Amino acid sequence: MQKITKLYRGLIYILPAVLFFSYWPWINFGANNTMNFDLSLPLIWLVLFDLLAFVMIMRERKIKTIFKKWPWLLFPGFLTLSLIWSHDFLRGFLIVGVLWLLYFAVFSFVIFKDKVNDEKFKKNFFKIFFAISLLSCGWCVLQCVLDAAGVSSDYTLMCKGCVYKTFGFPHPNGFAAEPQFMGNLLLAPIIVSLYLLVNKKFFSRKSLLLMFFVFVATLFLTLSRGAIYAFCIAMICFTVMQIVKTKKWKVLLIWPIVLLASLFALNMQGVFSELSKTNDTYVSGVSKAINQLTLGIVDLGGSQTKKDNDNLQIREIQGEAQINEMQGEALSDEEIKNQEEGEVGVENAVFDGYVEVSTNSRVTMWKSALSLWSKRLHTMAFGVGIGSALFSIYENGLLDTSREIINNQYVSLLLETGIVGIILLIWSLWLVYKVFSKSSDRIMLFSLMIAYMVSALFFSGLPNVLHIYLLPVILMVTLGDEKSSYRK
């Protein structure tokens, strides 16, 4: 049993590293009309971990512990039942399969929390957690440098909408599919480092302050609006909760660091614009970044938003920043145009600021989903079945293809599972709230959950965001109510 425990601890040790490789290496087994059949390192880890946890549960005869928590099973149980009326059974079946794997993993974390509740494990886990986060940030910066230097995305692993040709400066995606997922992965390191900094736990203040700065700067470098908005809201919530708890205002001192980190990233985007092969300058790069983040509201005059570009009818398939294969064609056309009309060797960026078509395509998709949901009473109550949202919208002539993404987890869930599914989701969140509220680290846990819940407004799906379901519980278990903490 001791060897199994070591293996169990080892799998949790490598979890942070595995999560950051949510897309690369890319293991593809083909596709059908509605989805790609991909296998990622986090999914492989999840299967291996559950197999080991199952062996441990059977050996220690703790299977009854899971069934005693039956209120937790209502939500995944209903989603499984909705397979009966799903219009895309295969997709729904795979989603439900991953969902049950996640639930089993979470239960295992809680059941075997005594296996990882010692100071040695906590010390090693957080060293690995922050080390891999810093390395990922370093890789993001290197991606930007290589891309601005003209290195092919085949080597930098940048998505098609991430390269400098889009805005004049690159915005990295790390080893994730898109910048929004890379930005989302940074939410946990940011909030955990902030929490440990404020509470003087585990590491020295200088180390935590430096890590916090690097994580926030890299987040803004991704230019992922969803992740950045989620971070800002979570920061506000963290600040308020900390002041209410301590009755002190010292936590406000962290906000200048946030401002400095965001300005640092903004300056980097300006520098990359100046150095890239486009005709952009430092000023235009900074202007574009601000214009994009503020949805076109703030225009410093260094760029002009393109609102009527007939040659760039883009519809996001993979989410923010990955503008799909159509953008790849648009970029090629733009390059040709540059060679014909512009200065030889000088390129024009595809966008001059806020990409309005990106927001419009999302809103159009949400409206289509809500329109279909409200057509029939049984659909309003029970949805169209798990995994079949896109196919159902396509069947009803509201989409030109069945391979798009709704990019809003709540709207997608409402269409697929109806009001019943949303009620059960709220019930599950209430159960999470009750568990987290008993933890001494509840401010950190609540802030992280708020960040994840806000970010879910900008994407839908499971494979690229397994960290949202795994990290909060792991952090709750590993931080715990330790009697003492070590300092570097």
BELTALIN-V157436 format. One line per field, one symbol per residue. ss: DSSP state (~ for helix, > for strand, _ for the rest). burial: I if it has 9 or more other ideal C-beta (glycine too) atoms within 8 Angstrom, else O. A space follows every 50 residues. Layout:
# BELTALIN-V157436
ss=???
burial=???
This chain:
# BELTALIN-V157436
ss=_~~~~~~~~~~~~~~~~~~~______>>>>>____>>>>_~~~~~~~~~~ ~~~~~~~~~___~~~~~~_~~~~~~~~~~~~~~~~___~~~~~~~~~~~~ ~~~~~~~~~~~_~~~~__~~~~~~~~~~~~~~~~~~~~~~~~~~~~~~__ __~~~~_______~~~~___________~~~~~~~~~~~~~~~~~~~~~_ ____~~~~~~~~~~~~~~~~~~__~~~~~~~~~~~~~~~~~~~~~~___~ ~~~~~~~~~~~~~~~~~~~~~~~~~__>___~~~~~~~~~~~~_______ _______________________~~~~~~~~~~~~~~~~~~_____>___ _____~~~~~~~~~~~~~~~~~~___~~~~~~______~~~~~~~_____ ________~~~~~~~~~~~~~~~~~~~~~~~~~~~~~____~~~~~~~~~ ~~~~~_______~~~~~~~~~~~~~~~~~_________
burial=OOOIIOIIIOIIIIIIIIIIIIIOOOOIOOOOOIOOIIOIIIIIIIIIII OIIIIIIOOOOOOOIIOOIOOIIIIIOIIIOIIOOIIIOOIIIIIIOIII IIIIIIIIIIIIIOOIOOOOIIIIIIOIIIOIIIOIIOIIIOIIOIIIOO OOIOOIOIIIIIIIIIIIIIIIIIIIIIIIIIIIIIIIIIIIIIIIIIOO OIIOOOIIIOIIIIIIIIIIIIIIIIIIIIIOIIIOIIIOIIIOOOOOOO IOOIIOIIOIIIOIIIIIIIIIIIOIOIIIIIIIIIIIIIIIIIOIOOII OIIOIIOOOOOIOIIIOIIIIIIIOIIIOIIOIIIOIIOOOIOOOIIIII IIIIIIIIIOIIOOIIOIIIIIIOOOOOIIIIIIIIIIIIIIIIOOOOIO OIOIIIIIIIIIIIIIIIOIIIOIIOIIIOIIIOIIOOIOIIIIIIIIII IIOIIIOIIIOIIIIIIIIIIIIIIIIIIIOOOOOOOO
